[in-house]
């Protein structure tokens, strides 16, 4: 199979799929027993066991894809043009979301503390609730910090370096070893810097692993041969991903047994972080390599989906939180409630996008959508098409 390097459609599809997985994760949060904005009082252990698998790689995959899109966005611009483009498409939607999208979530999270929605707003300007928009904030920070590295990769004299990277990726054991390096860094960082939700970028237990995946996406996008190296080893990655998933669930369902053997909680935590990190890396490599085989095409749905998926990400959790607040209180079996939340959020988000955001062109600016001027620039600035600029 020959990969068409003038358009990496599989990245477009993976972007849509990755954000949809984030949506599905948020749908399951009220029913899984994890602390969230609206919670069901009788959570499902089965659902939690299913969701815990996706937690190990869904956001890492999204950061990797975003890194690839960041390099491709930079390839058509000067660094100043790139900086403005990232600011316009990330920072402006972020602050618009903080002041107009996130507040309803906070209101329903602390529903009993307010007499009306407007009682909340004085606090919004002080606390600036970010909630699920943290991803946009972190992505913007990564996109700015990485500018010198991308300039380094764009230099023609670095072709030797990029060729070495693509050669490395053709060796499956070298790619697997790269994952081991990631895991080692992750384990050390989590040991030295325990999780701190209030720290953001200095919450190194999450920001460092995400930055590594973001940088990996940039390296892959800098040389099209790298994708071919992953594609050729797809069966190896899949078999290793299956094996690591079995190890992952063996530990997950037998934590008490391993603890009874005298293994300390600290050691078990290191083992857990190691296995989950390796599994996440291998699952991501499997997804990418098989998407090259099966998703490197376009159809009538791809363009509109790519245009809609970023606004969908921005608005979906607010609609989901409002619906979940009322639905979890109904006297129904939890799978029915989950289905109602999922379908209601999909319909509500699609309706807001189709009936409000898309027809009103000035709103495009606040939701990070490309204007006609941006699209004209993209076509004229580079004769070769590349994958859409992934947010």
C-alpha positions in Angstrom: 0.0 0.0 0.0 1.3 3.5 -0.9 0.4 6.3 1.4 -0.7 9.5 -0.4 1.5 12.1 1.4 -0.2 15.1 -0.2 -3.2 14.6 2.0 -3.2 12.6 5.2 -7.0 12.0 5.5 -6.5 9.5 8.3 -5.4 12.3 10.6 -8.7 14.1 9.8 -10.7 11.0 10.7 -8.6 10.4 13.9 -9.3 14.0 15.0 -13.0 13.5 14.7 -12.9 10.0 16.4 -10.6 11.2 19.2 -12.9 14.1 20.2 -15.9 11.8 19.9 -14.2 9.4 22.4 -13.8 12.4 24.7 -17.5 13.0 24.4 -18.3 9.3 25.2 -16.1 9.5 28.2 -17.9 12.5 29.5 -21.2 10.8 28.9 -20.1 7.9 31.1 -18.7 10.1 33.9 -22.0 10.6 35.8 -22.5 6.8 36.0 -19.0 5.5 36.6 -18.5 6.5 40.2 -15.8 9.1 39.4 -16.2 12.5 40.9 -17.8 14.8 38.3 -20.3 17.7 37.8 -23.4 15.6 38.0 -23.3 12.1 39.6 -25.6 9.1 39.7 -25.8 7.7 43.3 -25.5 4.0 42.2 -22.4 3.9 39.8 -21.6 1.0 37.7 -18.3 -0.9 38.3 -18.6 -2.5 34.9 -18.8 0.9 33.2 -15.8 2.1 35.2 -13.8 -0.9 34.2 -14.5 -0.2 30.6 -13.8 3.6 30.9 -10.5 3.1 32.7 -9.1 1.4 29.6 -9.8 4.5 27.4 -8.5 6.8 30.1 -5.0 5.5 29.5 -4.7 6.7 25.9 -7.6 8.8 24.6 -6.2 12.2 25.5 -2.6 11.1 24.6 -3.9 10.2 21.2 -5.6 13.6 20.9 -2.4 15.4 21.8 -0.4 13.4 19.3 -2.8 14.2 16.5 -2.8 17.9 17.6 1.0 17.9 17.5 0.9 16.6 13.9 -1.7 19.2 13.0 0.4 21.9 14.7 3.4 21.1 12.5 1.2 21.1 9.4 -0.3 24.4 10.3 3.2 25.9 10.8 4.4 24.5 7.5 2.3 27.0 5.6 3.2 30.1 7.7 5.9 32.2 9.1 6.3 31.9 12.9 4.5 35.2 13.5 1.6 34.1 11.2 1.5 30.8 13.0 1.5 32.5 16.5 -1.5 34.7 15.5 -3.3 31.7 14.0 -2.9 29.7 17.1 -4.0 32.6 19.3 -7.1 33.2 17.2 -8.1 29.6 17.0 -7.2 28.6 20.6 -6.9 31.5 23.0 -10.0 33.4 21.9 -12.4 30.4 22.0 -10.8 29.5 25.4 -11.8 32.8 27.0 -15.1 32.9 25.2 -15.8 29.5 26.7 -14.7 30.5 30.2 -17.2 33.4 30.3 -20.1 32.0 28.3 -19.8 28.2 28.0 -18.5 26.9 31.3 -20.6 28.9 33.8 -23.8 26.8 33.4 -21.7 23.7 34.3 -20.6 25.4 37.6 -24.1 26.5 38.3 -25.5 22.9 38.1 -22.5 21.5 39.9 -23.3 23.7 42.9 -27.0 24.0 42.2 -28.0 24.3 45.9 -25.7 27.3 46.5 -27.3 29.7 44.1 -30.8 31.2 44.1 -30.5 31.9 40.3 -28.0 31.5 37.5 -27.1 35.2 37.6 -25.9 34.9 41.2 -23.1 32.8 39.9 -21.7 35.4 37.4 -19.8 37.7 39.8 -17.7 34.6 40.7 -17.1 33.8 37.0 -14.9 36.9 36.6 -12.9 36.0 39.7 -12.6 32.2 39.4 -12.7 31.9 35.6 -14.0 28.3 35.5 -12.1 26.4 32.8 -13.4 22.8 33.3 -13.2 20.8 30.1 -11.6 23.7 28.2 -8.3 22.9 30.0 -7.3 21.0 26.9 -7.4 24.1 24.7 -5.4 26.1 27.3 -2.7 23.4 27.5 -2.6 23.0 23.7 -2.1 26.7 23.3 0.8 26.6 25.7 2.4 23.7 24.0 1.9 25.3 20.6 3.8 28.4 21.6 6.6 26.7 23.6 7.3 24.3 20.6 7.9 27.1 18.1 11.8 26.9 18.3 11.7 23.1 17.9 9.5 23.3 14.8 11.8 26.0 13.2 14.6 23.6 13.9 12.8 20.8 12.1 11.9 23.0 9.1 15.5 23.8 8.4 16.7 21.9 5.3 19.9 21.0 7.0 17.8 18.9 9.4 16.7 16.5 6.7 19.3 14.1 8.0 17.8 14.2 11.5 14.3 13.6 10.1 15.4 10.7 8.0 17.0 9.1 11.1 13.6 9.5 12.8 11.8 7.7 10.0 14.4 5.0 9.9 14.0 4.5 13.6 10.2 4.2 13.3 10.6 1.3 10.8 12.1 -0.8 13.6 9.2 -2.1 15.8 11.5 -2.7 18.8 12.9 0.8 18.5 9.3 2.2 18.6 8.5 -0.1 21.5 11.6 1.1 23.3 10.6 4.7 22.7 7.4 3.9 24.6 9.4 2.5 27.4 11.3 5.8 27.7 8.0 7.6 27.8 6.8 5.3 30.6 10.0 5.7 32.6 9.7 9.5 32.4 6.0 9.3 33.3 6.7 7.0 36.4 9.5 9.3 37.6 7.4 12.5 37.1 4.4 11.0 38.9 6.6 9.9 41.8 8.3 13.3 42.1 5.2 15.5 41.4 1.9 14.0 42.7 -1.2 15.0 40.8 -2.4 18.5 41.5 -5.5 19.6 39.7 -5.0 23.3 40.6 -1.5 23.5 39.2 -2.2 23.2 35.4 1.1 23.3 33.5 3.1 22.7 36.6 1.0 19.6 37.3 3.8 17.7 35.7 2.2 14.3 36.2 -0.1 15.1 33.3 1.5 17.9 31.4 4.8 16.2 30.8 3.3 12.9 29.3 0.9 15.0 27.1 3.8 17.2 25.9 5.8 14.0 25.0 2.9 12.8 22.8 2.4 16.3 21.4 6.1 16.4 20.4 5.8 12.8 18.9 3.0 14.0 16.6 5.3 16.9 15.4 8.1 14.5 14.7 5.8 12.1 12.8 4.4 14.9 10.7 7.8 16.4 9.9 8.6 13.4 7.7 5.9 11.5 5.8 8.1 8.4 5.7 7.4 8.0 9.5 3.8 7.2 8.8 4.8 4.4 6.5 7.1 3.0 9.1 4.2 2.7 11.5 1.9 1.3 8.8 4.3 -1.5 8.0 4.5 -2.7 11.7 0.7 -2.5 12.4 0.3 -6.2 13.2 3.2 -6.2 15.6 1.7 -3.1 17.4 -1.7 -4.7 17.6 -0.5 -8.0 19.0 1.6 -6.2 21.7 -1.4 -3.9 22.5 -3.6 -7.0 23.1 -0.9 -8.6 25.3 -0.5 -5.4 27.3 -4.2 -4.9 27.7 -4.5 -8.4 29.2 -1.7 -7.5 31.7 -3.5 -4.3 32.4 -6.8 -5.9 33.3 -5.1 -8.7 35.2 -3.7 -6.1 37.5 -6.9 -4.1 37.6 -9.1 -6.9 38.7 -6.6 -8.5 41.1 -5.3 -5.5 43.0 -6.3 -7.0 46.4 -4.7 -10.3 45.6 -1.3 -8.7 44.7 -1.5 -6.6 47.8 -2.1 -9.7 49.8 1.2 -11.1 48.6 3.0 -8.3 50.5 3.6 -6.0 47.6 3.5 -2.5 48.9 1.0 0.1 47.6 3.9 2.2 46.3 5.3 -0.7 44.3 1.9 -1.6 43.0 1.4 2.1 41.9 4.7 2.0 39.9 3.7 -1.3 38.3 0.2 0.1 37.4 1.7 3.3 35.9 4.2 1.2 33.9 1.7 -1.3 32.5 -0.9 1.4 31.7 1.7 3.6 30.1 3.0 0.8 27.8 -0.5 -0.3 26.9 -1.5 3.3 26.1 1.5 3.7 23.8 0.9 0.4 22.0 -2.9 1.1 21.6 -2.1 4.5 20.1 0.4 3.0 17.6 -2.1 0.4 16.6 -4.9 2.9 16.1 -2.6 5.1 13.9 -1.2 2.3 11.9 -4.5 0.7 11.1 -6.2 4.1 10.4 -3.5 4.6 7.7 -4.8 1.4 6.2 -8.5 1.9 6.5 -9.1 5.7 7.0 -6.9 7.4 4.5 -9.8 8.5 2.3 -12.3 11.3 2.1 -16.0 11.4 1.5 -18.9 13.9 1.8 -18.9 13.7 5.6 -15.3 14.4 6.4 -15.1 18.1 5.6 -18.3 19.1 7.5 -17.4 16.8 10.4 -14.0 18.5 10.7 -15.5 21.9 10.6 -18.1 21.0 13.3 -15.9 18.9 15.7 -14.1 21.8 17.4 -17.3 23.8 18.2 -18.9 20.5 19.3 -16.0 20.0 21.7 -16.5 23.5 23.2 -20.2 23.2 23.8 -20.9 19.5 24.4 -20.1 19.3 28.1 -22.3 22.2 29.0 -25.3 20.6 27.3 -24.4 17.2 28.8 -24.1 18.6 32.3 -27.5 20.3 32.2 -29.2 17.1 30.8 -27.4 14.8 33.2 -28.4 16.9 36.2 -32.0 16.1 35.5 -31.8 12.7 34.0 -29.7 11.1 36.8 -32.6 11.9 39.2 -35.1 9.9 37.1 -36.2 6.5 38.4 -34.8 4.5 35.5 -32.1 1.8 35.0 -28.7 3.5 34.6 -28.0 2.3 31.0 -31.3 4.0 29.9 -30.2 7.2 31.6 -26.8 7.0 30.0 -28.4 6.5 26.5 -30.7 9.4 27.1 -27.8 11.7 28.1 -25.7 10.6 25.1 -28.5 11.0 22.5 -29.8 14.3 24.1 -26.3 15.8 24.1 -25.6 14.7 20.5 -28.9 16.2 19.3 -28.5 19.3 21.5 -24.9 20.0 20.4 -25.7 19.4 16.7 -28.7 21.6 17.0 -26.7 24.5 18.6 -24.0 24.2 16.0 -26.3 23.8 12.9 -29.0 26.4 14.0 -26.9 29.0 15.8 -23.1 28.8 15.4 -22.8 27.8 11.7 -25.4 30.3 10.3 -24.1 33.3 12.3 -20.7 33.9 10.8 -19.5 36.3 13.5 -19.7 33.4 16.0 -17.1 31.5 14.0 -14.4 33.7 15.4 -15.4 32.8 19.0 -15.5 29.1 18.3 -12.2 28.9 16.4 -13.7 28.1 13.1 -11.9 29.1 9.9 -13.3 32.1 8.0 -13.4 32.2 4.2 -10.2 34.3 4.3 -8.4 31.6 6.3 -9.5 28.9 3.8 -8.4 31.0 0.8 -5.0 31.5 2.5 -4.7 27.7 3.0 -5.2 27.0 -0.6 -2.9 29.7 -1.9 -0.1 29.3 0.5 0.8 25.7 -0.4 0.1 23.9 -3.6 0.2 20.5 -1.8 -2.8 19.8 0.4 -2.0 18.6 3.9 -4.2 17.4 6.6 -6.5 20.0 8.2 -5.0 22.1 10.9 -5.9 20.0 13.9 -7.0 21.9 17.0 
